[in-house]
Amino acid sequence: MTPRTPQGGYGQTMCRSIKTLRPPYAEQVTDEDIHAAALQYVRKISGFRAPAGHNAEAFSHAVDAVAAATATLLGQLEVRSPTHGSLHGR
C-alpha cells in the first residue's frame, strides 16, 4: 500500500485504472468506458470512493461533466498514422 501523504492522499501518480481511450490504444470506446474513466478520475481527485449522501449530487455531476468533456475530446482528436508527418515516411 502506498503511504498516505500529509494532505491525506495516496502518492502523486494518476490512478492506474484509467486507461488510454484513443486509437491505437483503444479501437472501440463505449459510453461505459468513458463513464468508468470519469468515475475513476473524480474518485481520485475527490479522495472519495463513494461520497457521503450530502456530496452525492456534486459527485454525480462531476462524473457527468468529466465524461462529457472526455467524449468531446475523443471526438475532436485527430490521430495520425505513425509515418504521417515524420521524417521516416517522407
C-alpha positions in Angstrom: 0.0 0.0 0.0 1.3 3.5 -0.9 1.9 5.6 2.2 -0.5 8.5 2.8 0.7 12.0 2.2 0.4 14.7 4.8 -2.6 16.0 2.8 -4.4 12.7 3.2 -3.9 11.4 -0.4 -2.1 8.4 -1.6 1.1 9.2 -3.6 1.4 11.6 -6.6 0.6 9.3 -9.5 -2.6 9.1 -11.6 -5.0 6.2 -10.9 -3.8 3.2 -12.8 -7.4 2.2 -13.5 -7.8 5.0 -16.1 -6.9 3.6 -19.5 -6.0 5.4 -22.7 -9.1 5.7 -24.8 -7.8 6.9 -28.1 -6.6 4.9 -31.1 -4.4 2.9 -31.4 -4.7 2.0 -27.7 -8.5 1.5 -27.9 -10.2 0.9 -31.2 -13.8 0.9 -29.8 -14.7 3.1 -26.9 -18.1 2.8 -25.3 -20.0 5.2 -23.2 -19.4 2.8 -20.3 -15.6 3.1 -20.9 -15.8 6.9 -20.8 -18.0 6.8 -17.7 -15.6 4.4 -15.9 -12.7 6.7 -16.6 -14.6 9.7 -15.5 -15.6 7.9 -12.3 -12.0 6.9 -11.5 -10.8 10.5 -12.1 -13.5 12.0 -9.8 -12.7 9.4 -7.2 -9.0 10.2 -7.4 -9.3 14.0 -7.2 -12.0 14.0 -4.5 -10.5 11.4 -2.3 -13.8 9.5 -2.0 -14.5 6.1 -3.4 -18.2 6.8 -2.7 -19.3 10.2 -1.4 -21.5 10.8 1.6 -25.1 11.5 0.9 -24.7 15.2 1.2 -21.9 15.1 -1.5 -23.6 12.5 -3.8 -25.2 15.1 -6.2 -22.0 17.1 -6.6 -20.0 13.8 -7.2 -22.5 12.6 -9.8 -22.5 16.0 -11.6 -18.7 15.9 -11.7 -18.6 12.4 -13.2 -21.1 13.5 -15.8 -19.1 16.7 -16.6 -15.8 14.8 -16.9 -17.5 12.1 -19.1 -18.9 14.8 -21.4 -15.5 16.5 -21.6 -13.8 13.2 -22.3 -16.3 12.3 -25.1 -15.8 15.8 -26.6 -12.0 15.4 -26.5 -12.0 12.0 -28.1 -14.4 13.1 -30.8 -12.1 16.0 -31.7 -8.7 14.3 -31.6 -7.0 13.7 -34.9 -4.8 10.6 -34.7 -2.3 10.4 -37.4 -0.6 7.3 -38.7 2.9 6.7 -37.3 4.6 7.7 -40.6 2.4 10.8 -41.2 4.5 13.9 -40.7 7.6 12.0 -39.6 10.9 12.0 -41.4 10.6 8.2 -41.8 7.6 8.5 -44.1 8.8 11.2 -46.3 
